[in-house]
């Protein structure tokens, strides 16, 4: 996923956040908060984090962009999205324009 695509979503008025590898971003990019509305999960599972977000941040739709465990990465983002009732887009599909 390219940062420019995330910035574009934010400029369109979407809420965007990091749900993994957030420590790398916050340490290397001090202005991270200008684009990302939230980071996590901290001390909870990724599905629980997504459920908390969708409970307290109402939206027409919640979408997670990420990996499919064993196919496109080491984290089970697809499983977390399904468990939380979120729509999932594979990172490479997002990079190719899927929204």
Residue frames as qw, qx, qy, qz and C-alpha x, y, z in Angstrom:
[[0.000, 0.890, 0.456, 0.000, 0.00, 0.00, 0.00],
 [0.429, 0.357, -0.012, 0.830, 1.33, 3.41, -0.88],
 [0.194, -0.436, -0.452, 0.754, 1.20, 6.28, 1.58],
 [0.117, 0.078, -0.268, -0.953, -0.05, 8.60, -1.16],
 [0.389, -0.332, -0.741, -0.435, -3.20, 6.44, -1.45],
 [0.395, -0.508, -0.659, 0.390, -3.81, 6.68, 2.29],
 [0.118, -0.301, -0.098, 0.941, -3.28, 10.45, 2.17],
 [0.218, -0.128, -0.540, -0.803, -5.79, 10.61, -0.69],
 [0.410, -0.483, -0.768, -0.092, -8.41, 8.80, 1.37],
 [0.321, -0.489, -0.452, 0.674, -7.86, 11.19, 4.27],
 [0.015, -0.168, 0.172, 0.971, -8.16, 14.20, 1.96],
 [0.325, -0.285, -0.676, -0.597, -11.48, 12.78, 0.73],
 [0.496, -0.447, 0.160, -0.727, -12.70, 12.88, 4.33],
 [0.868, -0.147, -0.468, -0.077, -12.25, 9.24, 5.32],
 [0.559, -0.705, 0.404, -0.166, -11.02, 8.22, 8.75],
 [0.805, 0.372, -0.451, 0.103, -7.82, 6.21, 8.31],
 [0.560, -0.705, 0.399, -0.172, -5.70, 4.37, 10.82],
 [0.371, 0.475, -0.797, 0.044, -2.94, 1.88, 11.38],
 [0.879, -0.299, 0.147, -0.340, -3.72, -1.56, 12.68],
 [0.944, -0.078, 0.137, 0.291, -0.23, -3.04, 12.77],
 [0.671, 0.175, 0.055, 0.718, 3.38, -1.87, 12.50],
 [0.065, -0.949, -0.219, -0.219, 2.28, 1.45, 13.93],
 [0.595, -0.705, 0.105, 0.372, 5.43, 1.78, 16.10],
 [0.612, 0.066, 0.382, 0.690, 7.60, 1.91, 12.97],
 [0.176, 0.722, 0.390, 0.545, 5.50, 4.74, 11.56],
 [0.349, -0.922, -0.159, -0.057, 5.32, 6.80, 14.76],
 [0.663, -0.535, 0.195, 0.486, 9.07, 6.53, 15.33],
 [0.527, 0.045, 0.454, 0.717, 10.08, 7.34, 11.76],
 [0.051, 0.506, 0.425, 0.749, 7.44, 9.94, 10.90],
 [0.117, -0.200, -0.552, 0.801, 6.75, 12.47, 13.69],
 [0.359, 0.137, -0.043, -0.922, 3.81, 13.99, 11.78],
 [0.072, -0.137, -0.972, -0.178, 1.94, 10.64, 11.57],
 [0.101, 0.503, 0.703, -0.493, -1.11, 12.12, 13.34],
 [0.236, 0.435, -0.152, -0.856, -1.75, 14.50, 10.42],
 [0.453, 0.139, -0.696, -0.539, -2.91, 11.53, 8.34],
 [0.448, -0.169, -0.878, 0.019, -3.84, 8.74, 10.75],
 [0.499, -0.567, -0.064, -0.652, -6.80, 9.12, 13.07],
 [0.805, -0.473, 0.276, -0.228, -5.88, 6.11, 15.19],
 [0.396, 0.492, -0.774, 0.042, -3.15, 3.54, 15.73],
 [0.679, -0.306, 0.538, -0.396, -3.25, 0.13, 17.34],
 [0.693, -0.630, -0.265, -0.229, -4.03, -2.40, 18.52],
 [0.074, -0.706, 0.571, -0.413, -2.14, -1.89, 21.71],
 [0.143, -0.237, 0.907, -0.318, -2.92, -4.53, 24.34],
 [0.710, 0.244, 0.472, -0.462, -5.85, -6.25, 22.66],
 [0.569, 0.142, 0.728, 0.355, -6.35, -8.55, 19.72],
 [0.012, -0.078, 0.437, 0.896, -6.80, -7.08, 16.26],
 [0.214, -0.472, -0.756, -0.400, -10.41, -8.35, 15.97],
 [0.320, -0.679, -0.545, 0.373, -11.27, -6.80, 19.35],
 [0.211, -0.375, 0.070, 0.900, -9.64, -3.53, 18.30],
 [0.077, -0.150, -0.601, -0.781, -11.68, -3.42, 15.10],
 [0.291, -0.591, -0.746, -0.095, -14.88, -4.23, 17.01],
 [0.291, -0.605, -0.341, 0.658, -14.17, -1.35, 19.42],
 [0.095, -0.190, 0.300, 0.930, -13.62, 1.02, 16.53],
 [0.192, -0.300, -0.690, -0.630, -16.83, 0.07, 14.74],
 [0.318, -0.614, -0.694, 0.203, -18.77, 0.28, 18.01],
 [0.262, -0.729, -0.249, 0.582, -17.66, 3.81, 18.84],
 [0.024, -0.417, 0.370, 0.830, -16.87, 5.26, 15.40],
 [0.616, 0.493, 0.569, -0.232, -20.10, 4.99, 13.42],
 [0.057, 0.439, -0.552, -0.707, -19.76, 4.82, 9.64],
 [0.782, 0.314, -0.131, -0.522, -21.63, 3.53, 6.61],
 [0.959, 0.177, -0.208, 0.075, -18.94, 0.91, 6.21],
 [0.448, -0.745, 0.484, 0.101, -15.73, -0.19, 7.92],
 [0.855, 0.483, -0.185, 0.049, -12.98, -1.49, 5.65],
 [0.595, -0.635, 0.432, 0.236, -9.66, -3.08, 6.53],
 [0.666, 0.667, -0.333, -0.017, -6.83, -3.18, 4.00],
 [0.448, -0.649, 0.611, -0.075, -4.20, -5.76, 4.77],
 [0.148, 0.413, -0.884, -0.162, -2.73, -9.22, 4.43],
 [0.923, -0.075, -0.157, -0.344, -4.05, -12.72, 4.01],
 [0.563, -0.585, 0.581, -0.053, -2.15, -14.98, 6.38],
 [0.686, -0.124, 0.681, 0.225, 0.28, -17.24, 4.53],
 [0.599, 0.604, 0.453, 0.266, -0.58, -15.75, 1.14],
 [0.316, 0.789, 0.054, 0.523, 0.33, -12.08, 1.24],
 [0.037, -0.693, 0.404, -0.596, 1.82, -11.64, 4.69],
 [0.357, 0.063, -0.841, 0.402, 2.42, -12.86, 8.21],
 [0.231, 0.103, 0.541, -0.802, -0.63, -11.29, 9.85],
 [0.073, 0.417, 0.891, 0.162, -4.21, -12.54, 9.58],
 [0.138, 0.177, 0.071, -0.972, -5.80, -9.22, 8.68],
 [0.453, -0.120, -0.611, -0.638, -8.47, -10.91, 6.60],
 [0.478, -0.329, -0.805, 0.126, -9.46, -13.11, 9.55],
 [0.157, -0.297, -0.451, 0.827, -9.53, -10.12, 11.90],
 [0.268, 0.060, -0.219, -0.936, -11.74, -8.17, 9.49],
 [0.517, -0.218, -0.727, -0.397, -14.15, -11.09, 9.10],
 [0.413, -0.326, -0.746, 0.407, -14.31, -11.65, 12.87],
 [0.065, -0.334, -0.305, 0.890, -15.11, -7.96, 13.41],
 [0.378, 0.690, 0.605, -0.122, -17.67, -7.76, 10.60],
 [0.029, 0.748, -0.230, -0.622, -15.55, -5.45, 8.46],
 [0.801, 0.598, 0.022, -0.021, -15.11, -5.58, 4.70],
 [0.638, -0.484, 0.417, 0.430, -11.60, -6.68, 3.72],
 [0.619, 0.772, -0.137, -0.043, -9.44, -5.56, 0.80],
 [0.881, -0.102, 0.093, 0.453, -6.15, -7.29, 0.15],
 [0.282, -0.735, 0.141, 0.600, -3.27, -4.79, 0.21],
 [0.315, -0.113, 0.640, 0.692, -2.19, -5.52, -3.36],
 [0.145, 0.626, 0.710, 0.288, -5.78, -5.07, -4.60],
 [0.143, -0.901, -0.243, 0.331, -5.97, -1.71, -2.81],
 [0.337, -0.525, 0.379, 0.684, -2.67, -0.69, -4.43],
 [0.224, 0.147, 0.746, 0.610, -4.21, -1.56, -7.80],
 [0.205, -0.162, -0.223, -0.939, -7.18, 0.74, -7.19],
 [0.433, -0.452, -0.762, -0.164, -9.80, -1.42, -5.44],
 [0.117, -0.271, 0.364, -0.883, -11.80, 0.57, -2.91]]
